[in-house]
């Protein structure tokens, strides 16, 4: 059943049974059928393969609904600063392995090429005073708003992607597919560093408009053209729990209501250690670090998180500087700011998020609340040089870990959040 949520948002599903494929198709047809898209161009933003989402049937339904109505249809993969997807990966991700040309014949499919300045255009800026206000005084500088040209070159932008607990912004989705999904690097750096200053432990799984979300929404307000969003909540079995359609801000808020019930597990007491088993959707620690973010809140002081991913062999495919920076807590960077402020702030933010909460004193050094151990194919010398602990993945007995008192074993880690207590 389709429900109206407020005046401009429609939603189907909730935290009960998964939606049927036919129900999702009808919902897409109904929502897009009522939009004035005839004779207009449409840019569809979708996630890359690091987000689990049943895109092939959704895009097929979308294509049937609008393919003959719009003058141009572009599907733009919102990489953020992840690596580009190959043609074969795009085929699997967007068309279930079938030919893109046959499945989506009237669509142009492309990666967000964030490393190519000519693919970006500036649509405005957020004044320093406004950044200071939205960040609570933590950042005080003007920020240019750069976006992939495809967004500007189309009449309508439609965001299609999942909403999940997120370490930087509280919950992913909505306008986050614009910034940092298809934006320029400076806004990526500022939003992520703001998240690092506030800390992942404070932000992750926090509903409502966090300071980072407010900054992203402010940037989205600089864009011309109509913006829409189809915000999805995925179930653990890979299907869909709910879909919300409308303006990005309202559709996102509707999806958060469901995600906060579906994607968060509450524990009564902290655990001593976690074995976080990563899916192969993550091919480096830049993306696989989510296996730490989502469990850090339930680990006791002095505890340990082991990220088990024998398939991962690199810290970062697209951010080589992270190996030189290493992994440190926020306070380490703040104390040594003059030495690090010239690095990309997004790199520093990733560093703090994987290292977790901690303190720094120039006499006693850095103290982490939780030990982070990588059981991956990354060489031991690389792991230790980056200021993380190492464990040979060949020695990990998953069943044995599950039998240890005070241990939490998380399969397919990275999307489901664990917290102590009850809902925020």
N, C-alpha and C positions, 0 to 999 in steps of 0.2 A: 504494500500500500504506500502511495506517495503522500507525504505529509508536508504541509506548508510550515516553515519555521520562520516566523517573522513575516514581513510583507514581501520580501524579494528572494527568499531561499526555499528550495524544495529539497526534501530528503526522503530517501527510501532506505528501509532497514534500520538496524540498531545493533544491540549486543546480544541478540538471540541467534536464530538460525542464519546460516549463510544465504546470501541472495542467489537465486537461480540465474543462469545465463540469460534466459528469456526475460526475466524481470529487469535485469540490467539493460538489456537491449531496448525494452519498451521505455524505460526511464530516459535513456539517452535520446531516443527518437522523440519523446514527448518534450523534453527540455530544449533540444536543439531545433525541433520543429516550430516552436513558438518564438524563436529568436529571428530578428530581421536580418538574415544573412544573405539573402538573394542578391546577386550582383556585387557582393563585397568579397574582400580577400581575408583569409583566416590563417593565423599562425597558431599552431598547437604546441605547447610546451609539455614535454614528458620527461620523466626521470631516466637516468641511466640504469644499468643492471645492478648497481649497488643497492637499489630499493626493490623489494619484492612486490610485484604488482602484476595482475593478469592483463597486461596491455593488449595482446593480440585480439581477443574478442571485443574489447572496448573500442580499439581503433577501427576494427572492421565495422562495428555498429555506427561509429562516428562517421566513417567514410560513406556508408550507405545513406546516412541522414543528410550530409552536406556536400558530398562530392559533386553532385550535379547542380548545386545551387550557387556555390562560391566561384569567383573568378580565378582564385589561386588558393591552393592549400599547401602549407608548409608545416612539416613536423620537425621541430627543433629539439634536440636532446639537451636538456639542461645539465651540463656537466659540472657547473661550478668551476673548480680547477682540477677536476679528475682527468684521467687520460681519455682520448677520443676512442669511441667504439669502432671496431672494424666493420666492414660490410657484412661479414658473416655473423658477427655479434648483433648487429642491427637487425638482420633478418630474423635471428632467433628471438630477440627481445621484443620486436614490434610485430612480427608476423608469424611467430611460432615455428620458424625455420623455413617457411615458404618464401617464394620470391616476393620482394617488396613491390616490384613492378606489377606483378599479377594481383597481389593482395590489396595494395593501395595504389592503383594505377594513376590516379589523378593527383597524387601527393608528391612533393619533393621532400626527401628526408635528409637531414644534415645534423652534424654535431655542432654544438656551440664552440667555436674555435677561439677560446678565450686568450690564447697566446698570440693572436694576430690582431694588432691594433686597428688594421683597416676594416675589420669586421665589427668594430664598435663605433658608436656615435654618442655624443654628449647631449643630453636632453635638459640639463639644468644643473643645479647644485643645491646642497643643503647648507645654509649659512652656519658659521661657527656658533653663533648664539643659539640657534635651534638645535644643533648637535649637542651643545652643552646642556641645554634644557632636557632633551630626550634621554641623555646618558646620565643624568643626575650629577653633572659636573665632572665625570670621569674622563671625557674626551672633549677637547676645545679646539676644533679646527674645521674649516670649511671642507666639504666633501663633494667632489663632482659626481654627478649621476650619469654613468656610462652604461649603455645597454647594447645588446646585439642588434645590428641594423634590421634584422628580419622582423623584430617586434615593431619597429617604427614604419617599416615598409608595408605593413598589412593593416587593414582597417580594424580588425578585431583580433584580440589575443585570448586564447582559451587555454587555461592551465589544467592539465589532467595528471593527477598524481596522488600518492598516499600521504596521509597525515599520521605522524608517529612522534613519540617523545624524542626531543632533540636537545643535545648538550649545549648549543649556543643560543637557541631562540625559544626554548621551552617545548614547543611542538612544531614540527616541520610542516611544509605544505603551504598552500595559498601563495601569497606574494613572494615567499622565499624561492619559488621557482624562477622569479625574475631577478631577485637580488638575494643571494649571489648566483642563482642558477644560470642566468645568461647575461651577467653584468661584467663590468670592468673590474680590474684587480683591486683598485683602491677602496672601493666600497666593500669588497670581500674582506680586505684587511681590517678596515675600521669596524665592521660589524662583528667579525670574529674576535678581534682583540677586546672589544667591549664585553663580549661574552666571557672571555678569559678573565677579565678584571672582576666581573661579577661572580665567576666560577661556575663550572658545570654542575657541581653539587647543589648550587643555589637555583639554577635555571632549569635543569632537565626535568621534563614532565610537569612543569608549572603552567597551568592553563591561564588564559587571559593574555593581555598585551604586555609582555615583558619589555624592558627598555630596548632590547635588540629588535624585537618585533615592531616596536613603534618606529624605530629608525628605518626599517625595511619598508613599512607602510608609507612613511614619509617620502621615501625615494619613489615608490610606485605612483604616488600622486603627481610626479613630474611627467608621467608618460601621457602622450596623446592617445586617442582612440579608445575603444570600448574594451574593458577587461572582464573576463568571465572565468569561473573556475568550476571544475568537476572534482571535488575533494573526496578521496576514497579512504575507507578504513578497511584494511585487509585483515582476514582471519588467520589463525594459526595454520589452518589446513591449506592456505594459499588462495582461498576464495575471497569474496567480499562480504563484509559485515554491513556496510552502509555506503551510500553515495549522497553527497550534498551538492546542489548546483545553484549558482548565483554569483553575485559579486565576490571577488576573492576573499575579502575580509569576512563577510558574513558566512559564506560557504565553509571557510576554514573553521570559524568558531563553532559552526554546527557539527563538523566532523570531529573537533576536539572533544566534544561532549561524549561521543562514542569511543574514541580512541583512549580517553582517560579511564574507561572501564574495561576495554578489551586488551590494552597493551601494557597494563601496569599490574604487577603482582606485589602484594604487601606481606612482609614478614613481620612476625612479632618481635624477633630478637636478631641481632647481627650474627653473621657467620664468621668463622675464622679464616676461611679460604674459599675461593671460587675457581673452578675449572671452567673457563669460558671457551666453548668449542665453536669455532667460526665456520660459517658456510663458505663455499668457494665463490660466492658472489663478491667476496672481498679478495682482491688480488695483491694488496700490499697493506702495510700497517697504517698508511694514511687513511684508508677506508676501513680497515679491520679494527682500528682502535675503538670502534663502537662496541666491540666486545668487552671493553673495560668500562666505558662511560655508563653503560646500562646496568652494571652491577656494583659500581663503586659505592653507591649509597648504603648498601646492606653489609659492607665489610667492616668488621670491628677495627678499632685503632690497633695498628701493629699487625694487621692481617695481610693476606696475600691474594692477588689475582693472577692466575696463570692463563695466558691466552694461548690456546692450543690450535695451531693452524699449520700443519706440516706442508701445506701447499704454498705458503707465502715465503718468498725468498728476498724481498726488498722492503726497506723502510718506506720508501715512496717512489713511485714511478715518475711522477711529474714535479716533485719538490726535492731535488737532491740536496738542497741546503739544510734539510732537517738532520742529515747525518753529521753535519758540521756543528749545528746548534746543539744537538742532543736534546734530551728530555729533562725538563726542570719544572719546578712549581712556579706559580705566579710570583711569589715574593722574591725568588731568585732573580727573575728578570727585572723586577721593579728596582731592586737594590743595585743591579748592574746595568741600568737602563742605557747609559751612554754607550756601552759596548754593544748593545743589541738593537737599539732603536732604528738602525739603518737596514735591518733585515725586514722582509715582508712580515707584517704583523700577523697575517694569517698563519704563517709558519710557527711563530712564537705561540699563537693560541693553540694550535694543534699540539705543540710540545707540552704546554701546561695541562691540556685536557687528558693526555695519556699518562702523564706523571701523577696527576691527581692532586689532592689537597696536600699542603705542606707549608713549612716555614723555612726562612733562611736567616742565618746570623753569620757575619763575616768571621767570627772567632770559632764557632762550632760547626759551621757549614750548613748544608741543606738537610732537612729532615722531612721525609715523606710520611704521610699518615698510613699509606698502604704500599706494600712492595708489589711492583709490577714485573712479572716474569714472562718472557716470550719463549714459548715452545714451538718454534717455527723453523723453516729452512734458512733463515737469515743467519750467517756465520756468527759464532759466539763472540769473536773479537769485535764485530760490528755492533752487536747488541750491547756489549759492555762499554764500548767506547761512547755509545749514545746515552749512557747512564741508566740502563735498564738491566734487570737480572736475566740470566739465561738458564734454560732447561732443555736438555736434549729431547726432542719430541719422541724419539724412539723408546725412551724410558717411561713414557706416560701410559699407564694402564687405566683407562677410563673407568672400568668397572671397579677397580681398586680404589680410585678416588671417591667414587660414590659411596663406598663403605666407610670412609673416614668420618669420625664424629666432627661436627661443626663445619662440614663441607657442603657447598652447593655446586652441583654440576649443571651447567646450562647448555643444552643442545641448540644449535642454530642461533647462537648468540648474536646480538647486534641490533635487534629491533625491539625486543620486549624489555621493559624497564622493571627493575626490582627496587622497591623502596621499603623503608621501615614505617610502621604505624598504619595510618589510614589516609584516605584521599586528602589532597591539599585543598 
